[in-house]
Amino acid sequence: MRSIKLVLLVLWIFSLHSQSFSKQHPTIENLLDRLDSLRPTRSVQESAAKGLLQRLLPAHFHSFDFRIISKNVCDGSSCFLIENYDGTRRFGPEIVIKGTTGVEIASGLHWYLKYKCNAHVSWDKTGGIQIASVPQPGHLPRLDSKRILIRRPVPWNYYQNVVTSSYSYVWWGWERWQREIDWMALQGINLPLAFTGQEAIWQKVFKRFNISREDLDDYFGGPAFLAWARMGNLHAWGGPLSKNWLRDQLLLQKQILSQMLKLGMTPVLPSFSGNVPSALRKIYPGANITRLDNWNTVDGDSRWCCTYLLNPSDPLFIDIGEAFIKQQIEEYGEVTNIYNCDTFNENTPPTSEPGYISSLGAAVYKAMSKGNKNAVWLMQGWLFSSDSTFWKPPQMKALLHSVPFGKMIVLDLYAEVKPIWNTSIQFYRTPYIWCMLHNFGGNIEMYGVLDSISSGPVDARVSKNSTMVGVGMCMEGIEQNPVVYELTSEMAFRDEKVNVQKWLKSYARRRYMKENHQIEAAWEILYHTIYNCTDGIADHNTDFIVKLPDWDPSCSVQDESKETESYMTSTAPYETKRRFLFQDNISGFPKAHLWYSTKEVIKALKLFLEAGDDLSRSLTYRYDMVDLTRQVLSKLANQVYIEAVTAFVKKDIGRLRRLSEKFLEIMKDMDVLLASDNNFLLGTWLESAKKLARNDDERKQYEWNARTQVTMWYDSKDVNQSKLHDYGNKFWSGLLEDYYLPRATLYFSEMIKSLRDKKKFKIEKWRREWIMKSHKWQQSSSEIYGVKAKGDALAISRHLLCKYFP
């Protein structure tokens, strides 16, 4: 009786919350109703969910009964219900999962597998799924209570950054995309970006405005750089796009959209931001078209620098924007009302006058709404953080209020570190989604702010006059730090803050298939160190192995009266002080991001390896073990580098030789380590690029794109490295051995030669030689890098721990 009263009380509280939400956001409720009307039938969504089950747990296809239910069952909100099946069929369903959409059913399935069967779902490249703990059909655990009811406290779970398509998805075919959409549905994602194949749409649109195929060759970027061409940062770099690419990507987009829709997701499609081909100036000489400033090229090379922006106030802007929306509807059908546009992202308006900004915003929205009368503008809020000197309250309010209320949704893109909602009076009453940015450049770095993730969305939602309508993940690259993404996804269903310590114990048990005390102790340490970054620094990976500082150590001046101290010290506060000590003693020394006690993390690694005999069969354990060993060695290499440069400044050639050899040895050992796990291989990235090609020319172009994005990224010239070199750095076997290692070897050789010959360090000589070597490696296609792991990862990790931390 008490349990029934408790259930009724919970339902009553949920009902009050739902009523409050509806009253505060009636326009959002209307939008949700319109989006519901675009979804396929119940049978289609149920069938799509069953298809997901077939791919995930084929032996259990008949063990679950899936049913779409009305939102009325959950007082107007999205939800899922898990119940015991009470039928009498001997080989029939055991568990019933009901949901308001196919995504809700998939989320309910995932919830049941996690919390009743101790299963775990992760990206393939972070260890994959762990379902060995799921009992055989006929023996699934029944619920202790009558049912489990989970409602979304906010309607949306958003996914992707506008650049994720380039850093992570660029070389995917349909098979990999289908697995990703399955993962998205299991995580509860119902509002994903869908940017694939838009260049084929643009080709058709611009043809109406007399733009030729040759004009577009100069406009579109190459496959690995499309995200930045779409944003107007660059043009032609890595291109042109072949007819095969345009056709294949459009077909792929249709497959992606079809599967998203069948599961009940609402895809977010692109809209016109004003970025136009150069040729449009000649065709429309009276149009208000501005040439933008240089974006990160070495010397403003016009072959890919300085794109053109059509002012939103120009009538031509409305015409092109309307045509683009309508062409998508013609191609895909009316699949969504939500469109992304970031006209002002890293593109500051010419004046800060609020009236002018308001008129620009109104024009952007007018172009959307003429194409789709129900259009809603989804905008990244990054500009308010990255260009805060311009976007003061009057300018923010002018842009946010330039469209009717409810017709704009803002992504609070970096809310886990630098939220804007709490300093902008909830975006001046504009609906927003609390988002985690977390990753830059697809870098591989163990990092996170779990406490912020476990509490931030709840704080934002329950705050006074909250306009929060969702939780989102806006990482630049995926397939790293799975713990961070699983927790963030769960927060879209959590009504209260999560006890991270307790949650991590459950996470570790699920991820590695069994309970292990050493692992629990290791995760306790990781929670308070690696996953507790509170310094507010954006975690671009700047470890010296993958981002060797491009600087002249001869310019450093050391205070000989003080000794530099090691990074590998005892507690975090002291380490922070020692980092600043380096800055005080040695002017201009490079600094790699370090926010935790390395000594404590080495303890965590030891505990991890102690659990190896018990867990070595687990692919998820192996991935985490290799990643943690890599993290520890990388931070050690940072220390060794600083000590080597210190020896150079002190003109101690013997010590410089020893330390440079140690740095290079760490790199070689790390390459061997990374080669022992399939998920840290350069070959996988390159082979997936070549696999999409249909001829030799495309194969060479795609491989160049793939090699360039993870190394120089952009143009270099003579003695000037790309301004974006190593932005997309990766800890991958093959990349360390054949790219990062030769660079560091050349650099240290020049340092030693400088001391030996008693001459100034020839930084320009090193730069010129390295740029030439880099260009040669980028253009090479002769090496074939492996796609299968080799070596015993556990034995290698244990050996390296003993070698470097005896």
C-alpha positions as a printed Julia matrix, in Angstrom:
806×3 Matrix{Float64}:
  0.0     0.0     0.0
  2.84    2.37    0.87
  4.5     1.74   -2.5
  1.25    2.59   -4.33
  0.95    5.86   -2.4
  4.56    6.68   -3.24
  3.94    6.1    -6.95
  0.83    8.3    -6.82
  2.8    11.05   -5.05
  5.54   10.93   -7.68
  2.96   11.08  -10.48
  1.27   14.05   -8.79
  4.58   15.94   -8.55
  5.32   15.18  -12.2
  1.86   16.43  -13.12
  2.47   19.74  -11.34
  5.76   20.17  -13.17
  4.14   19.42  -16.53
  1.42   22.0   -15.93
  4.01   24.6   -14.95
  6.04   23.91  -18.08
  2.99   24.24  -20.35
  2.01   27.54  -18.8
  5.5    28.99  -19.09
  6.09   27.82  -22.65
  2.79   27.61  -24.58
  4.54   28.42  -27.86
  6.97   25.55  -27.29
  4.02   23.25  -26.56
  2.49   24.33  -29.86
  5.79   23.62  -31.62
  5.94   20.16  -30.04
  2.42   19.45  -31.24
  3.38   20.46  -34.8
  6.49   18.28  -34.71
  4.42   15.37  -33.41
  2.21   15.72  -36.46
  5.25   15.22  -38.74
  6.19   11.89  -37.16
  5.39    8.6   -38.88
  2.66    6.26  -37.66
  2.9     4.24  -34.48
  3.51    1.03  -36.39
  6.43    2.58  -38.28
  8.1     3.77  -35.07
  7.46    0.47  -33.29
  8.95   -1.39  -36.25
 12.03    0.89  -36.25
 12.54    0.25  -32.53
 12.26   -3.5   -33.15
 14.85   -3.18  -35.9
 17.19   -1.52  -33.42
 16.58   -4.37  -30.96
 17.35   -6.9   -33.7
 20.74   -5.26  -34.33
 21.54   -4.86  -30.62
 20.22   -8.1   -29.14
 19.16  -10.44  -31.97
 18.6   -13.39  -29.62
 16.11  -11.31  -27.6
 14.0   -10.09  -30.5
 10.9   -11.79  -29.09
 11.7   -10.99  -25.44
 10.41   -7.42  -25.59
  7.05   -5.98  -26.54
  7.25   -2.38  -27.83
  4.25   -0.05  -27.93
  3.82    3.6   -28.82
  1.59    5.43  -26.35
 -0.01    8.87  -26.27
  1.56   11.74  -24.33
 -1.7    11.88  -22.39
 -0.51    8.83  -20.48
  2.27   11.05  -19.11
  0.28   14.25  -18.67
  1.39   15.68  -21.99
  5.11   14.98  -21.75
  7.42   12.54  -23.49
  8.1     9.43  -21.44
  8.75    5.72  -21.4
  7.18    2.99  -19.28
  8.75   -0.37  -18.47
  6.46   -3.16  -17.27
  6.51   -6.89  -16.74
  4.7    -8.84  -19.45
  1.81  -10.74  -17.91
  0.92  -12.9   -20.89
  0.99  -16.68  -20.82
  2.99  -17.4   -24.02
  5.9   -19.7   -23.23
  8.29  -18.14  -25.71
  6.68  -14.7   -25.88
  7.68  -11.29  -24.52
  8.98  -10.94  -21.0
  9.2    -7.15  -20.74
  6.9    -4.47  -22.17
  8.38   -1.09  -23.04
  6.03    1.72  -23.95
  7.1     5.15  -25.18
  5.66    8.25  -26.75
  8.04    7.87  -29.73
 10.43    5.28  -31.09
 13.26    7.15  -29.36
 11.46    6.87  -26.02
 11.04    3.12  -26.55
 14.77    2.79  -27.34
 15.61    4.88  -24.27
 13.41    2.63  -22.14
 15.16   -0.43  -23.55
 18.55    1.1   -22.72
 17.38    2.02  -19.2
 16.2    -1.53  -18.57
 19.4    -3.06  -19.92
 21.53   -0.7   -17.82
 19.75   -0.84  -14.52
 18.26   -4.34  -14.58
 20.8    -6.3   -16.65
 24.04   -4.34  -15.98
 24.61   -3.91  -19.73
 26.53   -1.05  -21.29
 26.3     0.71  -24.67
 29.28    2.69  -25.9
 30.63    3.85  -29.24
 32.52    1.11  -31.07
 35.72    3.15  -30.85
 35.43    3.46  -27.07
 35.01   -0.26  -26.43
 31.61   -0.96  -27.95
 28.6    -2.6   -26.33
 28.76   -4.93  -23.33
 25.77   -7.27  -23.3
 27.3   -10.46  -21.92
 25.55   -9.71  -18.63
 22.1    -9.86  -20.24
 20.44  -13.19  -19.28
 19.3   -15.57  -21.99
 15.79  -15.26  -23.44
 13.23  -16.59  -20.99
 15.3   -15.49  -18.0
 15.24  -11.69  -18.16
 14.93  -10.05  -14.72
 11.42   -8.94  -13.85
 10.67   -5.59  -12.27
 10.28   -5.5    -8.51
  7.59   -2.86   -8.81
  4.56   -2.7   -11.09
  6.35   -0.46  -13.56
  9.14    2.07  -14.1
  7.98    5.45  -15.38
 10.57    7.95  -16.62
  9.46   11.3   -18.02
 11.56   13.92  -19.71
 11.71   17.03  -17.53
 12.47   19.0   -20.72
 11.35   18.03  -24.22
 14.64   17.83  -26.12
 17.93   15.99  -26.05
 20.06   17.77  -28.67
 23.14   16.32  -30.38
 26.11   17.51  -32.46
 28.18   20.56  -33.21
 28.25   22.05  -36.7
 31.84   20.79  -37.07
 31.25   17.23  -35.8
 30.33   16.3   -39.36
 33.92   17.01  -40.4
 35.91   15.85  -37.37
 34.0    12.59  -36.86
 31.42   11.7   -39.53
 33.14   12.74  -42.75
 34.2     9.25  -43.9
 31.17    7.33  -42.71
 28.99    5.19  -44.93
 25.47    4.03  -44.15
 26.53    1.04  -41.99
 28.4     3.28  -39.55
 25.64    5.9   -39.64
 23.03    3.29  -38.77
 25.02    2.3   -35.67
 25.29    5.94  -34.68
 21.56    6.54  -35.03
 20.94    3.42  -32.92
 23.32    4.81  -30.29
 21.53    8.16  -30.44
 18.12    6.56  -29.93
 19.35    4.46  -26.99
 20.76    7.61  -25.39
 17.43    9.41  -25.86
 18.61   11.9   -28.47
 15.6    13.29  -30.29
 16.93   16.53  -31.81
 20.06   15.79  -33.91
 21.7    17.93  -36.56
 21.41   16.47  -40.06
 23.95   18.31  -42.21
 25.15   15.57  -44.56
 24.77   16.08  -48.32
 23.73   19.74  -48.27
 26.21   20.67  -51.0
 24.07   18.77  -53.54
 21.1    20.88  -52.44
 23.14   24.07  -52.75
 24.22   23.08  -56.25
 20.58   22.93  -57.33
 19.72   26.2   -55.57
 22.64   28.23  -56.88
 21.98   26.96  -60.41
 18.75   28.99  -60.28
 20.87   32.05  -59.55
 23.16   31.36  -62.53
 26.06   29.97  -60.52
 27.95   27.36  -62.54
 29.54   24.09  -61.43
 32.97   25.68  -61.92
 31.96   28.56  -59.64
 31.02   26.05  -56.94
 34.38   24.28  -57.27
 35.85   27.47  -55.85
 33.13   27.69  -53.19
 32.84   24.26  -51.59
 35.64   22.99  -49.37
 37.09   19.49  -49.53
 35.34   16.62  -47.72
 37.28   17.01  -44.45
 36.79   20.8   -44.42
 33.15   21.18  -45.41
 32.08   22.42  -41.98
 34.24   25.52  -42.28
 33.3    26.18  -45.91
 29.65   26.06  -44.82
 30.39   28.65  -42.12
 32.2    30.92  -44.56
 35.6    30.55  -42.9
 37.28   29.24  -46.07
 36.6    28.16  -49.63
 38.1    25.57  -52.01
 40.56   24.21  -49.41
 40.8    20.46  -49.99
 38.37   20.6   -52.92
 36.83   20.39  -55.4
 33.94   18.04  -54.7
 33.35   15.4   -57.34
 29.98   14.49  -58.84
 30.33   11.15  -57.09
 30.73   12.82  -53.7
 27.73   15.09  -54.21
 25.51   12.24  -55.38
 26.64    9.73  -52.73
 26.32   12.18  -49.85
 22.82   13.23  -50.86
 21.77    9.58  -51.0
 23.37    9.03  -47.59
 21.49   12.03  -46.16
 18.2    10.55  -47.33
 19.03    7.28  -45.57
 20.01    9.18  -42.4
 16.83   11.26  -42.38
 14.65    8.24  -43.1
 16.02    6.33  -40.11
 15.89    9.35  -37.79
 12.26    9.94  -38.73
 11.23    6.31  -38.33
 12.5     6.43  -34.75
 10.56    9.63  -34.07
 13.52   12.04  -34.02
 13.24   15.65  -35.19
 16.23   16.36  -37.46
 17.67   19.87  -37.54
 18.41   20.91  -41.12
 20.7    23.71  -42.31
 19.46   27.08  -43.52
 21.07   29.98  -45.37
 23.53   32.02  -43.3
 24.62   34.44  -46.05
 27.8    32.7   -47.22
 27.86   32.94  -51.05
 30.17   32.07  -53.97
 32.45   34.84  -55.22
 30.79   34.64  -58.65
 27.52   35.99  -57.24
 29.08   39.49  -57.11
 29.4    39.59  -60.89
 25.95   38.17  -61.54
 24.32   40.57  -59.04
 26.63   43.62  -59.0
 24.14   45.64  -56.98
 23.87   43.12  -54.17
 25.2    44.04  -50.73
 28.04   41.5   -50.59
 30.99   41.93  -48.24
 34.39   40.28  -48.43
 35.19   38.86  -45.0
 38.53   39.13  -43.24
 41.25   36.52  -43.31
 40.42   33.44  -41.22
 43.65   31.72  -40.15
 45.5    31.57  -43.47
 49.23   32.25  -43.3
 49.27   35.25  -45.64
 45.72   35.81  -46.9
 46.05   33.53  -49.91
 42.98   34.32  -52.03
 42.76   30.73  -53.27
 41.0    29.81  -50.04
 40.94   32.94  -47.91
 38.39   35.64  -47.36
 34.93   34.45  -48.31
 31.89   36.54  -49.21
 28.82   37.32  -47.11
 25.51   38.5   -48.5
 24.03   41.0   -46.08
 20.74   39.74  -44.6
 19.19   43.14  -45.31
 19.56   42.56  -49.06
 16.39   41.2   -50.76
 18.55   38.59  -52.5
 19.26   37.06  -49.08
 15.56   36.31  -48.62
 15.31   34.83  -52.11
 18.27   32.46  -51.66
 17.28   31.49  -48.13
 13.72   30.71  -49.19
 14.92   28.7   -52.18
 17.25   26.6   -50.02
 14.54   25.68  -47.51
 12.07   24.84  -50.27
 14.64   22.73  -52.15
 15.21   20.66  -49.01
 11.47   20.17  -48.61
 11.23   19.14  -52.25
 14.09   16.67  -51.77
 13.19   15.22  -48.36
  9.56   16.18  -47.76
  8.52   18.26  -44.74
 10.54   16.38  -42.13
 11.16   19.2   -39.65
 10.37   22.76  -38.66
 13.73   23.4   -37.0
 16.65   24.9   -38.92
 20.13   25.86  -37.82
 21.68   29.19  -38.78
 24.79   30.88  -37.37
 25.24   33.99  -39.49
 26.98   35.85  -36.67
 29.25   33.06  -35.41
 32.82   34.46  -35.63
 31.37   37.1   -37.96
 30.79   40.35  -36.11
 28.13   42.73  -37.52
 29.51   46.02  -38.89
 27.79   48.07  -36.19
 26.64   47.4   -32.65
 23.5    49.52  -33.06
 20.68   47.34  -31.64
 18.18   48.43  -34.3
 20.49   47.28  -37.06
 21.18   43.94  -35.34
 17.45   43.42  -34.89
 16.84   44.03  -38.59
 19.53   41.49  -39.54
 18.03   38.85  -37.28
 14.55   39.51  -38.63
 15.82   39.1   -42.2
 17.51   35.77  -41.4
 14.28   34.47  -39.94
 12.19   35.84  -42.8
 14.23   33.79  -45.27
 13.5    30.66  -43.23
  9.82   31.34  -42.69
  9.19   32.1   -46.37
 10.53   28.64  -47.13
  8.62   27.0   -44.27
  5.92   29.02  -42.52
  6.43   26.99  -39.33
 10.22   27.41  -39.27
 12.04   27.74  -35.96
 15.57   29.15  -35.86
 18.06   27.09  -33.84
 21.18   29.16  -33.14
 24.45   28.29  -31.43
 25.07   30.69  -28.55
 28.84   30.46  -28.96
 29.05   34.03  -30.27
 27.88   35.4   -26.91
 30.86   33.72  -25.25
 33.59   33.96  -27.9
 32.82   37.62  -28.77
 31.46   38.88  -25.46
 33.04   42.29  -25.94
 30.63   42.93  -28.81
 27.56   41.03  -27.61
 26.59   43.12  -24.62
 23.03   42.92  -23.2
 21.52   45.44  -25.68
 23.01   43.6   -28.67
 22.04   40.16  -27.33
 18.5    41.26  -26.64
 18.19   42.88  -30.07
 19.16   39.64  -31.82
 17.17   37.3   -29.58
 14.04   39.44  -29.83
 14.32   39.97  -33.58
 12.03   36.99  -34.2
  8.64   36.11  -32.66
  8.85   34.42  -29.27
  9.11   30.67  -29.65
 10.57   30.95  -33.14
 14.16   30.87  -31.89
 15.94   28.33  -29.7
 19.46   29.07  -28.47
 22.12   26.49  -27.67
 23.97   27.48  -24.48
 26.92   25.76  -26.07
 29.49   25.73  -23.26
 27.16   25.59  -20.27
 29.15   22.95  -18.39
 32.05   25.43  -18.01
 30.84   28.94  -18.89
 27.03   29.06  -18.87
 25.33   32.1   -20.34
 21.81   31.38  -19.11
 22.58   32.62  -15.6
 24.12   35.92  -16.73
 21.61   36.84  -19.44
 18.33   36.54  -17.53
 17.71   33.2   -19.24
 18.63   34.53  -22.68
 16.13   37.35  -22.22
 13.2    34.91  -22.11
 14.28   33.05  -25.25
 14.0    29.23  -25.02
 17.42   27.58  -24.77
 19.08   24.19  -24.49
 21.69   23.55  -21.79
 24.65   22.09  -23.7
 27.98   20.47  -22.99
 30.76   21.35  -25.44
 33.57   19.31  -23.85
 35.7    18.42  -26.89
 37.66   20.5   -29.39
 39.08   19.24  -32.65
 38.21   15.62  -31.94
 41.3    15.53  -29.68
 41.94   12.46  -27.55
 42.3    13.58  -23.94
 40.76   12.19  -20.76
 38.92   15.21  -19.4
 35.58   16.23  -17.96
 33.56   18.13  -15.37
 31.22   15.45  -14.04
 29.94   17.49  -11.1
 28.88   20.3   -13.41
 27.16   17.87  -15.78
 25.34   16.11  -12.95
 23.95   19.35  -11.52
 24.06   22.08  -14.19
 20.98   21.04  -16.19
 18.92   20.71  -13.01
 20.06   24.08  -11.67
 19.16   25.72  -14.96
 15.77   24.05  -15.23
 14.58   24.8   -11.68
 15.91   28.36  -11.65
 13.42   31.22  -11.43
 11.58   31.89  -14.7
 13.6    29.21  -16.48
 13.3    29.06  -20.27
 15.34   25.86  -20.59
 13.83   23.37  -23.05
 16.51   20.73  -23.42
 19.87   19.14  -22.66
 22.45   18.83  -25.41
 25.89   17.56  -26.38
 27.81   19.86  -28.73
 31.28   18.29  -28.86
 33.45   19.0   -31.89
 34.46   15.34  -32.08
 32.96   12.14  -30.67
 34.31    8.7   -29.71
 36.21    9.71  -26.57
 35.47    9.94  -22.82
 32.38    7.7   -22.92
 31.65    8.3   -19.23
 31.04   11.99  -19.91
 28.55   11.35  -22.7
 26.61    8.65  -20.91
 26.07   10.89  -17.89
 25.11   13.9   -20.02
 22.6    11.83  -21.99
 21.04   10.6   -18.78
 20.57   14.16  -17.53
 17.94   14.65  -20.24
 15.8    12.18  -18.23
 16.9    13.11  -14.72
 14.59   15.25  -12.61
 17.12   15.6    -9.81
 20.88   15.94   -9.47
 22.92   12.76   -9.71
 25.19   11.46   -6.96
 28.23   11.05   -9.2
 30.18    8.87   -6.78
 27.33    6.36   -6.56
 26.61    6.59  -10.29
 30.25    5.86  -11.18
 30.21    2.62   -9.18
 27.22    1.48  -11.2
 28.85    2.72  -14.42
 32.08    0.78  -13.78
 30.17   -2.4   -12.96
 28.19   -2.14  -16.21
 31.1    -1.09  -18.38
 33.41   -3.94  -17.35
 30.73   -6.65  -16.85
 31.48   -7.22  -13.18
 32.19   -5.57   -9.88
 35.85   -5.0    -9.07
 37.13   -3.13   -6.02
 40.36   -1.93   -7.65
 38.4    -0.47  -10.54
 35.98    1.24   -8.18
 38.91    2.77   -6.29
 40.51    3.86   -9.57
 37.33    5.58  -10.73
 37.04    7.3    -7.37
 40.46    8.86   -8.06
 39.62    9.71  -11.68
 36.42   11.41  -10.55
 38.36   13.76   -8.26
 41.22   14.41  -10.73
 40.84   13.98  -14.49
 37.06   14.36  -14.42
 37.04   17.3   -12.04
 38.47   20.14  -14.14
 37.31   23.39  -12.55
 39.86   25.87  -13.94
 37.56   27.06  -16.73
 40.2    26.47  -19.41
 38.89   25.08  -22.72
 40.55   21.68  -23.08
 42.17   21.8   -26.48
 44.8    19.08  -26.14
 48.14   20.88  -25.97
 50.29   17.96  -24.81
 53.71   18.39  -26.37
 53.79   15.0   -28.09
 50.89   15.9   -30.35
 51.31   19.68  -30.33
 55.02   20.39  -30.22
 55.49   24.08  -29.38
 56.57   26.15  -32.36
 58.89   28.5   -30.51
 62.52   29.46  -30.11
 63.83   28.38  -26.68
 66.81   30.72  -27.13
 64.43   33.57  -26.36
 63.75   32.24  -22.87
 65.43   33.86  -19.91
 65.8    31.83  -16.73
 66.22   33.09  -13.21
 69.24   31.0   -12.17
 68.62   31.71   -8.47
 65.56   29.42   -8.47
 65.22   25.8    -9.49
 62.47   24.61  -11.76
 60.38   21.85  -10.27
 58.72   18.76  -11.69
 55.09   18.54  -12.74
 54.94   15.13  -11.1
 54.21   16.36   -7.6
 51.85   15.4    -4.84
 48.66   17.45   -4.73
 46.76   19.59   -7.17
 47.16   22.96   -5.38
 50.92   22.54   -5.26
 51.02   21.57   -8.93
 49.12   24.69   -9.82
 51.69   26.75   -7.92
 54.56   24.98   -9.67
 53.04   25.64  -13.06
 53.03   29.31  -12.25
 56.6    28.95  -10.94
 57.68   27.86  -14.4
 56.03   30.93  -15.84
 57.83   33.17  -13.36
 61.28   31.63  -13.78
 61.39   31.02  -17.52
 59.87   33.69  -19.64
 57.71   32.44  -22.47
 57.87   28.72  -21.69
 55.02   26.81  -23.33
 52.36   25.44  -21.02
 50.32   22.28  -21.48
 46.96   22.07  -19.74
 47.23   20.32  -16.38
 44.46   20.53  -13.8
 45.0    17.53  -11.53
 47.54   15.64   -9.44
 49.5    13.41  -11.78
 50.66   11.4    -8.78
 47.08   10.49   -7.94
 46.3     9.5   -11.51
 49.34    7.19  -11.55
 47.77    5.51   -8.51
 44.57    5.09  -10.5
 46.52    3.5   -13.35
 48.18    1.05  -10.94
 44.76    0.07   -9.62
 43.48   -0.33  -13.16
 46.34   -2.66  -14.04
 45.91   -4.66  -10.85
 42.38   -5.44  -12.06
 43.69   -6.59  -15.44
 43.76  -10.32  -14.77
 40.11  -10.17  -13.78
 38.91   -7.87  -16.6
 41.3    -8.38  -19.52
 38.61  -10.02  -21.69
 36.54   -6.83  -21.62
 37.08   -4.6   -24.67
 35.77   -1.62  -22.7
 38.35   -2.28  -19.99
 41.12   -2.53  -22.57
 40.13    0.76  -24.19
 40.06    2.59  -20.85
 43.32    1.0   -19.71
 45.15    2.0   -22.9
 43.66    5.49  -22.77
 44.65    5.99  -19.13
 48.19    4.71  -19.76
 48.42    7.09  -22.72
 47.22    9.96  -20.52
 49.83    9.27  -17.84
 52.69    8.96  -20.35
 51.63   12.1   -22.18
 51.77   14.19  -19.0
 55.15   12.65  -18.2
 56.37   13.67  -21.66
 55.24   17.24  -20.95
 57.46   17.28  -17.88
 60.4    15.79  -19.77
 60.04   18.39  -22.52
 60.13   21.27  -20.02
 63.18   19.76  -18.33
 64.89   19.35  -21.72
 64.25   22.97  -22.66
 65.47   24.03  -19.22
 68.71   22.12  -19.9
 68.99   23.93  -23.22
 68.56   27.31  -21.54
 71.23   26.32  -18.99
 73.46   25.15  -21.87
 73.72   21.67  -20.36
 74.17   19.63  -23.56
 74.6    16.3   -21.78
 71.35   16.64  -19.88
 69.6    17.93  -23.0
 70.7    14.78  -24.9
 69.44   12.46  -22.16
 66.1    14.2   -21.79
 65.44   14.54  -25.52
 66.18   10.83  -25.92
 63.74   10.1   -23.11
 61.05   12.23  -24.74
 61.48   10.41  -28.05
 61.54    7.05  -26.28
 58.21    7.82  -24.61
 56.76    8.58  -28.04
 58.01    5.27  -29.47
 56.67    3.33  -26.5
 53.34    5.11  -26.72
 53.01    4.2   -30.39
 53.47    0.53  -29.46
 50.87    0.93  -26.72
 48.32    2.54  -29.02
 48.9    -0.13  -31.66
 47.63   -2.73  -29.19
 44.03   -1.48  -29.38
 41.93   -1.18  -32.55
 40.57    2.18  -31.44
 43.84    4.13  -31.56
 44.98    3.45  -35.13
 45.66    6.01  -37.86
 44.96    3.33  -40.44
 41.26    3.21  -39.57
 40.84    6.92  -40.37
 42.79    6.77  -43.64
 41.24    3.55  -44.91
 37.71    4.8   -44.22
 38.5     7.88  -46.33
 39.85    5.82  -49.22
 36.89    3.45  -49.01
 34.48    6.24  -50.01
 36.43    6.99  -53.18
 35.22    5.68  -56.54
 38.44    6.25  -58.51
 42.16    6.9   -58.02
 41.86   10.69  -58.14
 39.23   10.69  -55.41
 41.28    8.22  -53.38
 44.3    10.53  -53.41
 42.2    13.6   -52.66
 40.34   11.98  -49.77
 43.52   10.62  -48.24
 45.14   14.07  -48.49
 42.08   15.56  -46.76
 42.25   12.93  -44.02
 46.0    13.34  -43.44
 45.87   17.14  -43.51
 42.99   17.6   -41.09
 44.76   15.73  -38.26
 48.14   17.42  -38.87
 48.7    20.86  -40.45
 44.95   21.41  -40.96
 45.39   24.52  -43.1
 47.96   26.19  -45.33
 51.67   26.57  -44.5
 54.33   28.49  -46.37
 58.12   28.63  -46.2
 58.83   29.13  -42.48
 55.25   29.7   -41.37
 53.36   26.69  -40.1
 49.61   26.64  -40.42
 47.96   28.75  -37.74
 45.76   25.73  -37.05
 48.51   23.11  -37.01
 47.68   20.27  -34.62
 44.22   21.66  -33.81
 42.82   18.28  -34.82
 45.67   16.3   -33.23
 45.16   12.62  -32.41
 46.94   10.05  -30.27
 46.95    7.36  -32.96
 49.52    4.67  -33.62
 51.15    5.42  -36.95
 50.65    9.15  -36.54
 53.03    9.19  -33.57
 55.67    7.09  -35.27
 55.61    8.66  -38.73
 54.6    12.27  -38.04
 55.01   13.47  -34.46
 58.22   11.52  -33.81
 60.15   12.84  -36.87
 59.07   16.38  -35.95
 60.32   16.11  -32.37
 63.51   14.37  -33.53
 64.29   17.2   -35.92
 63.51   19.8   -33.25
 65.74   18.3   -30.56
 68.53   17.72  -33.1
 68.55   21.44  -33.86
 68.65   22.24  -30.14
 71.62   19.95  -29.55
 73.4    21.27  -32.65
 72.86   24.82  -31.37
 74.62   24.07  -28.07
 77.34   21.98  -29.71
 78.19   24.7   -32.25
 77.56   27.49  -29.71
 75.15   29.18  -32.08
 71.65   30.5   -31.8
 68.89   27.95  -32.24
 67.89   28.08  -35.91
 64.15   28.12  -35.53
 63.46   29.11  -39.12
 65.67   26.31  -40.43
 63.7    23.82  -38.31
 60.4    25.27  -39.46
 61.34   25.15  -43.14
 62.58   21.57  -42.94
 59.61   20.43  -40.9
 57.03   22.09  -43.19
 58.62   20.35  -46.17
 58.52   16.99  -44.37
 54.94   17.58  -43.31
 53.81   18.45  -46.84
 55.5    15.31  -48.13
 53.72   13.16  -45.53
 50.35   14.82  -46.22
 50.66   14.13  -49.94
 51.95   10.59  -49.55
 49.76    7.59  -50.23
 52.42    4.91  -50.32
 52.29    3.82  -46.67
 49.52    1.44  -45.71
 48.71    1.76  -42.03
 47.21   -1.17  -40.18
 43.58   -1.39  -39.1
 44.05   -4.32  -36.7
 45.65   -4.16  -33.28
 48.84   -6.01  -32.48
 50.38   -6.86  -29.14
 49.09   -7.56  -25.64
 47.69   -4.25  -24.36
 47.7    -5.29  -20.7
 51.28   -6.58  -20.81
 52.46   -3.45  -22.62
 50.75   -1.13  -20.13
 52.21   -2.99  -17.19
 55.67   -2.9   -18.74
 55.46    0.86  -19.34
 54.25    1.55  -15.8
 57.23   -0.35  -14.39
 59.61    1.28  -16.85
 58.67    4.9   -16.21
 57.3     4.72  -12.65
 59.28    1.97  -10.9
